[in-house]
């Protein structure tokens, strides 16, 4: 396949559907009419909607997914001197949030699914360990039964980093319903995204909800009395309104992504290692990440073909320059897999022909005939 001007985008965030544009413009005009641009009725409504969607009692909207993870940790009382066991393979926001509350990360290893490997967690537990923080990487659920059993035996909190996984399920239950608190990102690139930055914390605990609501508003009660030293993490009313209008479309988007992921698997099986379909969990395929030999040359080949393939995320969090003072984490499987991961374009606006084009380019790189 020669270099091409064809552009298969990693994401397509445009709003081209006329009916959806009309719906969102109507939402915008409604907020303009009442003028409550921070919080307000749209936020309260969306918090109830999303709590119901996740099957939890409480949801608290905030400014971003990073704020959500920070507030989840802070709301559970994690801070200086505490250790949080997490995965080395995630976007740096995960580690930054742990660091921001004053806690220290300890890194377990990952399994073939690129998620934290529960069998490596207990060896990381010390007298300072307070929580386990699994990340549902690429929108694929972790083994939450095993993680929660480890937490129960060791009296630890569980915080889900569900930033990439709104709509994912594990044994029929939604992401965000397996923990003491969970953090979601609604950045526009997410499967369920706003038209700007926004996030959400879900929790079964009313006391945690109340603390987070105070923390998101500069640590105040009644918007005047400051009871905690905190910054601003409030969600805009417009983003809450947009998200409430978009939530009914999420299941359709997840189904489309799952179908396209299945097509990739059919076309690329035996060429690269594709994500496996798992009967006990549903991925939302925020990313379609495969394991490939000769990864860097494959990336250059795909880019030459006009395909926005990416590497997400290298280096590992524990190897980022900002954390050079940390001891080198012992996670050999993660160090091996991070050199082979590559993310292929997958989103609900892609066509079957787009998937075939990408798959043909991958096969051509490895000298395989078209499927």
RABELDA-V856281 format. One record per helix or strand of 3 or more residues. SS is the DSSP state (alpha for helix, beta for strand). FROM is the first residue (numbers start at 1). TO is the last residue. If there is no record, write none. Layout:
ss=SS from=FROM to=TO
ss=SS from=FROM to=TO
//
This chain:
ss=alpha from=18 to=34
ss=alpha from=40 to=54
ss=beta from=58 to=62
ss=alpha from=65 to=75
ss=beta from=83 to=87
ss=alpha from=93 to=100
ss=beta from=104 to=108
ss=alpha from=118 to=120
ss=alpha from=122 to=124
ss=beta from=129 to=133
ss=alpha from=137 to=139
ss=alpha from=144 to=154
ss=beta from=157 to=161
ss=beta from=181 to=185
ss=beta from=199 to=203
ss=alpha from=206 to=216
ss=alpha from=237 to=268
ss=beta from=288 to=291
ss=alpha from=295 to=304
ss=alpha from=317 to=319
ss=alpha from=321 to=323
ss=alpha from=332 to=337
ss=beta from=341 to=344
ss=alpha from=352 to=365
//
